Amino acid sequence: MIIHVKVKVHSGKQEVENFGDGRYLVYLKEHPENGKANDELIKVMSKHLGTPAGRIKIKTGFTSPNKMLEIL
């Protein structure tokens, strides 16, 4: 399954908004430094989707706020 995520970093909260059709807006607390925000994104989406974190991969957008995630 492929989902599209827009990330808002350093927001002071962790929250996931689902817009349907595999599109999400995710608020993260971390700064986008050294992959910390990407790690937090995977943990937050894992909890939200009820999927182990090891089954979530960032396909595109490692350094962009717009990302494509693959759920294995």
ABEGO torsion letter per residue (X at the ends): XBBBBBBBBGAGBBBBBBAEGGBBBBBBABBBBGGAAAAAAAAAAAAAAGBBAAABBBABGAABABBBBBBX
